Amino acid sequence: MRGFKRAASTAAAILALATAADAAPKIGQPAPDFTVTTFGGRTVKLSDLKGDVIILNFWATWCGPCRRELPLLESAFEAYNKYGFQVLAVATEDSVPPDKLKPLAAQLKIPLVKRLKGHYDVLEGVPTNYVIDRSGKLVYAKADAFDAESLNALIVPLLKEPVPEEPTPPASGSPPASPTPAPAKAAAAGGG
């Protein structure tokens, strides 16, 4: 019996690890959901940004490349937001305390994230950027700072992609239209 319990607990642990690994962001796969709370008090889910191109940027106040990249992301956001471009900037835990970030959050147009729930994290270092295309697929995940050329080379083609159309649901209370009437109904309608 002990052997069975040990095997069962080992199997459960392996399943838990596999489930966590399945939920981790993978390039070419649908982006795992996330929920962020911004310094402005907004709660934003990935589903709220459906059809937009999104950069989820992890940065730190002490990181030189991050400090150079943040103004670039701000400029890109200002230029491309009207075309469906979003940037969410997540300050890492080892940055300054949140109350010290409030003044910066008030100056920036891109939302600074106070809290993130989801399977996204810093990769090998900061900055780490995740890019999600209009269809909700993760297309980029890398620990590296963008420069203007690399950012535009990635983002502009994604912004040129059409926004995926959602299927129109049937009106509530009415069944979907059938292409041909059922024989019994056709006979009843025609006889008279």
Phi and psi restraints in degrees (value plus and minus 20) as a CYANA .aco file:
   2 ARG   PHI     -81.6   -41.6
   2 ARG   PSI     -60.6   -20.6
   3 GLY   PHI     -81.1   -41.1
   3 GLY   PSI     -58.5   -18.5
   4 PHE   PHI     -86.3   -46.3
   4 PHE   PSI     -64.6   -24.6
   5 LYS   PHI     -82.5   -42.5
   5 LYS   PSI     -62.2   -22.2
   6 ARG   PHI     -84.0   -44.0
   6 ARG   PSI     -63.7   -23.7
   7 ALA   PHI     -84.2   -44.2
   7 ALA   PSI     -60.5   -20.5
   8 ALA   PHI     -85.6   -45.6
   8 ALA   PSI     -62.2   -22.2
   9 SER   PHI     -89.4   -49.4
   9 SER   PSI     -54.9   -14.9
  10 THR   PHI     -84.6   -44.6
  10 THR   PSI     -63.7   -23.7
  11 ALA   PHI     -82.7   -42.7
  11 ALA   PSI     -60.5   -20.5
  12 ALA   PHI     -84.0   -44.0
  12 ALA   PSI     -60.5   -20.5
  13 ALA   PHI     -85.1   -45.1
  13 ALA   PSI     -62.6   -22.6
  14 ILE   PHI     -83.6   -43.6
  14 ILE   PSI     -62.2   -22.2
  15 LEU   PHI     -82.9   -42.9
  15 LEU   PSI     -61.3   -21.3
  16 ALA   PHI     -83.0   -43.0
  16 ALA   PSI     -62.3   -22.3
  17 LEU   PHI     -85.3   -45.3
  17 LEU   PSI     -61.8   -21.8
  18 ALA   PHI     -84.7   -44.7
  18 ALA   PSI     -59.7   -19.7
  19 THR   PHI     -84.3   -44.3
  19 THR   PSI     -63.4   -23.4
  20 ALA   PHI     -83.7   -43.7
  20 ALA   PSI     -60.6   -20.6
  21 ALA   PHI     -86.7   -46.7
  21 ALA   PSI     -57.2   -17.2
  22 ASP   PHI     -84.2   -44.2
  22 ASP   PSI     -52.6   -12.6
  23 ALA   PHI     -99.9   -59.9
  23 ALA   PSI     -37.5     2.5
  24 ALA   PHI     -84.8   -44.8
  24 ALA   PSI     123.6   163.6
  25 PRO   PHI     -80.7   -40.7
  25 PRO   PSI     112.8   152.8
  26 LYS   PHI    -149.7  -109.7
  26 LYS   PSI     109.5   149.5
  27 ILE   PHI     -79.5   -39.5
  27 ILE   PSI     116.0   156.0
  28 GLY   PHI      69.1   109.1
  28 GLY   PSI     -26.3    13.7
  29 GLN   PHI    -129.8   -89.8
  29 GLN   PSI     142.6   182.6
  30 PRO   PHI     -77.2   -37.2
  30 PRO   PSI     116.5   156.5
  31 ALA   PHI     -88.6   -48.6
  31 ALA   PSI     112.7   152.7
  32 PRO   PHI     -82.6   -42.6
  32 PRO   PSI     128.7   168.7
  33 ASP   PHI     -84.7   -44.7
  33 ASP   PSI     135.3   175.3
  34 PHE   PHI    -167.6  -127.6
  34 PHE   PSI     140.2   180.2
  35 THR   PHI    -152.9  -112.9
  35 THR   PSI     110.2   150.2
  36 VAL   PHI    -141.0  -101.0
  36 VAL   PSI     131.3   171.3
  37 THR   PHI    -137.9   -97.9
  37 THR   PSI     105.3   145.3
  38 THR   PHI    -110.8   -70.8
  38 THR   PSI     146.2   186.2
  39 PHE   PHI     -83.2   -43.2
  39 PHE   PSI     -44.0    -4.0
  40 GLY   PHI     -98.8   -58.8
  40 GLY   PSI     -22.8    17.2
  41 GLY   PHI      71.6   111.6
  41 GLY   PSI     -18.6    21.4
  42 ARG   PHI     -99.6   -59.6
  42 ARG   PSI     123.9   163.9
  43 THR   PHI    -128.1   -88.1
  43 THR   PSI     104.8   144.8
  44 VAL   PHI    -147.7  -107.7
  44 VAL   PSI     111.2   151.2
  45 LYS   PHI    -126.7   -86.7
  45 LYS   PSI     137.8   177.8
  46 LEU   PHI     -74.6   -34.6
  46 LEU   PSI     -61.7   -21.7
  47 SER   PHI     -82.7   -42.7
  47 SER   PSI     -45.4    -5.4
  48 ASP   PHI     -87.7   -47.7
  48 ASP   PSI     -42.3    -2.3
  49 LEU   PHI    -124.7   -84.7
  49 LEU   PSI      -3.3    36.7
  50 LYS   PHI     -74.0   -34.0
  50 LYS   PSI     112.1   152.1
  51 GLY   PHI      71.5   111.5
  51 GLY   PSI     -27.5    12.5
  52 ASP   PHI    -118.8   -78.8
  52 ASP   PSI     139.4   179.4
  53 VAL   PHI    -113.2   -73.2
  53 VAL   PSI     109.0   149.0
  54 ILE   PHI    -145.1  -105.1
  54 ILE   PSI     114.9   154.9
  55 ILE   PHI    -131.0   -91.0
  55 ILE   PSI     103.9   143.9
  56 LEU   PHI    -123.3   -83.3
  56 LEU   PSI      89.0   129.0
  57 ASN   PHI    -130.3   -90.3
  57 ASN   PSI     102.3   142.3
  58 PHE   PHI    -119.4   -79.4
  58 PHE   PSI     108.3   148.3
  59 TRP   PHI    -163.7  -123.7
  59 TRP   PSI     149.2   189.2
  60 ALA   PHI    -158.5  -118.5
  60 ALA   PSI     128.2   168.2
  61 THR   PHI     -85.6   -45.6
  61 THR   PSI     -49.6    -9.6
  62 TRP   PHI    -104.4   -64.4
  62 TRP   PSI     -24.4    15.6
  63 CYS   PHI    -111.6   -71.6
  63 CYS   PSI      94.3   134.3
  64 GLY   PHI     -77.7   -37.7
  64 GLY   PSI     -70.9   -30.9
  65 PRO   PHI     -80.0   -40.0
  65 PRO   PSI     -53.1   -13.1
  66 CYS   PHI     -85.8   -45.8
  66 CYS   PSI     -62.0   -22.0
  67 ARG   PHI     -86.8   -46.8
  67 ARG   PSI     -48.8    -8.8
  68 ARG   PHI     -99.5   -59.5
  68 ARG   PSI     -52.9   -12.9
  69 GLU   PHI     -97.0   -57.0
  69 GLU   PSI     -55.1   -15.1
  70 LEU   PHI     -77.8   -37.8
  70 LEU   PSI     -66.1   -26.1
  71 PRO   PHI     -83.3   -43.3
  71 PRO   PSI     -52.9   -12.9
  72 LEU   PHI     -84.8   -44.8
  72 LEU   PSI     -65.3   -25.3
  73 LEU   PHI     -84.0   -44.0
  73 LEU   PSI     -57.3   -17.3
  74 GLU   PHI     -81.9   -41.9
  74 GLU   PSI     -65.8   -25.8
  75 SER   PHI     -83.8   -43.8
  75 SER   PSI     -62.5   -22.5
  76 ALA   PHI     -84.1   -44.1
  76 ALA   PSI     -61.2   -21.2
  77 PHE   PHI     -80.1   -40.1
  77 PHE   PSI     -65.2   -25.2
  78 GLU   PHI     -83.3   -43.3
  78 GLU   PSI     -57.4   -17.4
  79 ALA   PHI     -97.5   -57.5
  79 ALA   PSI     -57.7   -17.7
  80 TYR   PHI    -129.5   -89.5
  80 TYR   PSI     -26.1    13.9
  81 ASN   PHI     -76.6   -36.6
  81 ASN   PSI     -57.8   -17.8
  82 LYS   PHI     -85.7   -45.7
  82 LYS   PSI     -34.3     5.7
  83 TYR   PHI    -120.5   -80.5
  83 TYR   PSI     -11.3    28.7
  84 GLY   PHI      73.0   113.0
  84 GLY   PSI      18.9    58.9
  85 PHE   PHI    -131.4   -91.4
  85 PHE   PSI     109.2   149.2
  86 GLN   PHI    -144.7  -104.7
  86 GLN   PSI     125.5   165.5
  87 VAL   PHI    -150.6  -110.6
  87 VAL   PSI     110.8   150.8
  88 LEU   PHI    -140.9  -100.9
  88 LEU   PSI      97.9   137.9
  89 ALA   PHI    -122.7   -82.7
  89 ALA   PSI      97.6   137.6
  90 VAL   PHI    -125.2   -85.2
  90 VAL   PSI      93.5   133.5
  91 ALA   PHI     -96.1   -56.1
  91 ALA   PSI     112.1   152.1
  92 THR   PHI     -90.8   -50.8
  92 THR   PSI     141.4   181.4
  93 GLU   PHI     -81.3   -41.3
  93 GLU   PSI     -47.9    -7.9
  94 ASP   PHI    -109.8   -69.8
  94 ASP   PSI      -8.0    32.0
  95 SER   PHI     -99.1   -59.1
  95 SER   PSI    -187.2  -147.2
  96 VAL   PHI     -92.4   -52.4
  96 VAL   PSI     141.6   181.6
  97 PRO   PHI     -79.1   -39.1
  97 PRO   PSI     130.8   170.8
  98 PRO   PHI     -74.0   -34.0
  98 PRO   PSI     -55.5   -15.5
  99 ASP   PHI     -85.8   -45.8
  99 ASP   PSI     -44.4    -4.4
 100 LYS   PHI     -99.9   -59.9
 100 LYS   PSI     -39.6     0.4
 101 LEU   PHI    -105.2   -65.2
 101 LEU   PSI     -37.3     2.7
 102 LYS   PHI     -75.0   -35.0
 102 LYS   PSI     -65.3   -25.3
 103 PRO   PHI     -80.4   -40.4
 103 PRO   PSI     -60.2   -20.2
 104 LEU   PHI     -85.4   -45.4
 104 LEU   PSI     -63.5   -23.5
 105 ALA   PHI     -78.9   -38.9
 105 ALA   PSI     -56.0   -16.0
 106 ALA   PHI     -90.3   -50.3
 106 ALA   PSI     -47.9    -7.9
 107 GLN   PHI    -103.0   -63.0
 107 GLN   PSI     -50.3   -10.3
 108 LEU   PHI    -104.4   -64.4
 108 LEU   PSI     130.6   170.6
 109 LYS   PHI    -103.9   -63.9
 109 LYS   PSI     -54.8   -14.8
 110 ILE   PHI     -93.2   -53.2
 110 ILE   PSI     121.0   161.0
 111 PRO   PHI     -90.7   -50.7
 111 PRO   PSI     109.4   149.4
 112 LEU   PHI    -109.2   -69.2
 112 LEU   PSI     111.9   151.9
 113 VAL   PHI    -111.4   -71.4
 113 VAL   PSI     109.2   149.2
 114 LYS   PHI    -110.1   -70.1
 114 LYS   PSI     -55.8   -15.8
 115 ARG   PHI    -164.0  -124.0
 115 ARG   PSI     118.6   158.6
 116 LEU   PHI    -148.4  -108.4
 116 LEU   PSI     110.3   150.3
 117 LYS   PHI    -137.1   -97.1
 117 LYS   PSI     103.5   143.5
 118 GLY   PHI     134.4   174.4
 118 GLY   PSI    -199.0  -159.0
 119 HIS   PHI    -114.5   -74.5
 119 HIS   PSI       9.9    49.9
 120 TYR   PHI    -126.0   -86.0
 120 TYR   PSI     122.0   162.0
 121 ASP   PHI    -176.5  -136.5
 121 ASP   PSI     151.8   191.8
 122 VAL   PHI     -82.8   -42.8
 122 VAL   PSI     117.5   157.5
 123 LEU   PHI    -104.2   -64.2
 123 LEU   PSI    -131.2   -91.2
 124 GLU   PHI    -103.4   -63.4
 124 GLU   PSI     -29.3    10.7
 125 GLY   PHI     151.0   191.0
 125 GLY   PSI    -197.4  -157.4
 126 VAL   PHI    -130.1   -90.1
 126 VAL   PSI     127.8   167.8
 127 PRO   PHI     -95.7   -55.7
 127 PRO   PSI     129.0   169.0
 128 THR   PHI    -138.0   -98.0
 128 THR   PSI     112.1   152.1
 129 ASN   PHI    -144.2  -104.2
 129 ASN   PSI     113.8   153.8
 130 TYR   PHI    -134.2   -94.2
 130 TYR   PSI     114.5   154.5
 131 VAL   PHI    -141.6  -101.6
 131 VAL   PSI     109.5   149.5
 132 ILE   PHI    -137.2   -97.2
 132 ILE   PSI     110.0   150.0
 133 ASP   PHI    -103.1   -63.1
 133 ASP   PSI     159.9   199.9
 134 ARG   PHI     -80.9   -40.9
 134 ARG   PSI     -49.0    -9.0
 135 SER   PHI    -104.7   -64.7
 135 SER   PSI     -21.4    18.6
 136 GLY   PHI      69.7   109.7
 136 GLY   PSI      -6.1    33.9
 137 LYS   PHI    -115.0   -75.0
 137 LYS   PSI     118.7   158.7
 138 LEU   PHI     -95.5   -55.5
 138 LEU   PSI     101.2   141.2
 139 VAL   PHI    -133.1   -93.1
 139 VAL   PSI     -29.5    10.5
 140 TYR   PHI    -176.8  -136.8
 140 TYR   PSI     115.1   155.1
 141 ALA   PHI    -172.5  -132.5
 141 ALA   PSI      91.0   131.0
 142 LYS   PHI    -177.2  -137.2
 142 LYS   PSI     125.3   165.3
 143 ALA   PHI    -112.7   -72.7
 143 ALA   PSI      70.7   110.7
 144 ASP   PHI    -189.6  -149.6
 144 ASP   PSI     127.7   167.7
 145 ALA   PHI    -104.0   -64.0
 145 ALA   PSI     121.0   161.0
 146 PHE   PHI     -98.7   -58.7
 146 PHE   PSI     127.0   167.0
 147 ASP   PHI    -128.3   -88.3
 147 ASP   PSI     153.7   193.7
 148 ALA   PHI     -77.9   -37.9
 148 ALA   PSI     -62.3   -22.3
 149 GLU   PHI     -85.3   -45.3
 149 GLU   PSI     -67.8   -27.8
 150 SER   PHI     -88.2   -48.2
 150 SER   PSI     -55.7   -15.7
 151 LEU   PHI     -84.8   -44.8
 151 LEU   PSI     -69.1   -29.1
 152 ASN   PHI     -84.9   -44.9
 152 ASN   PSI     -57.8   -17.8
 153 ALA   PHI     -82.3   -42.3
 153 ALA   PSI     -51.1   -11.1
 154 LEU   PHI    -107.1   -67.1
 154 LEU   PSI     -66.5   -26.5
 155 ILE   PHI     -98.2   -58.2
 155 ILE   PSI     -63.3   -23.3
 156 VAL   PHI     -78.8   -38.8
 156 VAL   PSI     -67.7   -27.7
 157 PRO   PHI     -81.1   -41.1
 157 PRO   PSI     -55.5   -15.5
 158 LEU   PHI     -87.0   -47.0
 158 LEU   PSI     -56.7   -16.7
 159 LEU   PHI     -90.5   -50.5
 159 LEU   PSI     -43.4    -3.4
 160 LYS   PHI     -99.2   -59.2
 160 LYS   PSI     -35.0     5.0
 161 GLU   PHI     -88.7   -48.7
 161 GLU   PSI     124.6   164.6
 162 PRO   PHI     -89.1   -49.1
 162 PRO   PSI     130.8   170.8
 163 VAL   PHI     -91.9   -51.9
 163 VAL   PSI     105.8   145.8
 164 PRO   PHI     -80.0   -40.0
 164 PRO   PSI     118.0   158.0
 165 GLU   PHI    -105.8   -65.8
 165 GLU   PSI     121.3   161.3
 166 GLU   PHI    -111.4   -71.4
 166 GLU   PSI     123.0   163.0
 167 PRO   PHI     -83.8   -43.8
 167 PRO   PSI     121.4   161.4
 168 THR   PHI     -98.7   -58.7
 168 THR   PSI     100.8   140.8
 169 PRO   PHI     -92.8   -52.8
 169 PRO   PSI     133.0   173.0
 170 PRO   PHI     -85.2   -45.2
 170 PRO   PSI     132.5   172.5
 171 ALA   PHI     -80.3   -40.3
 171 ALA   PSI     122.2   162.2
 172 SER   PHI     -84.5   -44.5
 172 SER   PSI     118.5   158.5
 173 GLY   PHI      67.8   107.8
 173 GLY   PSI     -34.3     5.7
 174 SER   PHI    -134.9   -94.9
 174 SER   PSI     117.9   157.9
 175 PRO   PHI     -91.8   -51.8
 175 PRO   PSI     139.0   179.0
 176 PRO   PHI     -81.1   -41.1
 176 PRO   PSI     125.1   165.1
 177 ALA   PHI     -87.7   -47.7
 177 ALA   PSI     115.4   155.4
 178 SER   PHI    -116.9   -76.9
 178 SER   PSI     126.0   166.0
 179 PRO   PHI     -87.0   -47.0
 179 PRO   PSI     -51.7   -11.7
 180 THR   PHI    -155.0  -115.0
 180 THR   PSI     125.8   165.8
 181 PRO   PHI     -90.4   -50.4
 181 PRO   PSI     132.2   172.2
 182 ALA   PHI     -87.6   -47.6
 182 ALA   PSI     126.1   166.1
 183 PRO   PHI     -75.7   -35.7
 183 PRO   PSI     -62.8   -22.8
 184 ALA   PHI     -83.9   -43.9
 184 ALA   PSI     -61.0   -21.0
 185 LYS   PHI     -89.9   -49.9
 185 LYS   PSI     -55.3   -15.3
 186 ALA   PHI     -85.8   -45.8
 186 ALA   PSI     -62.0   -22.0
 187 ALA   PHI     -87.2   -47.2
 187 ALA   PSI     -61.3   -21.3
 188 ALA   PHI     -87.6   -47.6
 188 ALA   PSI     -56.3   -16.3
 189 ALA   PHI     -90.3   -50.3
 189 ALA   PSI     -53.2   -13.2
 190 GLY   PHI    -106.6   -66.6
 190 GLY   PSI     -44.4    -4.4
 191 GLY   PHI    -107.8   -67.8
 191 GLY   PSI     118.6   158.6
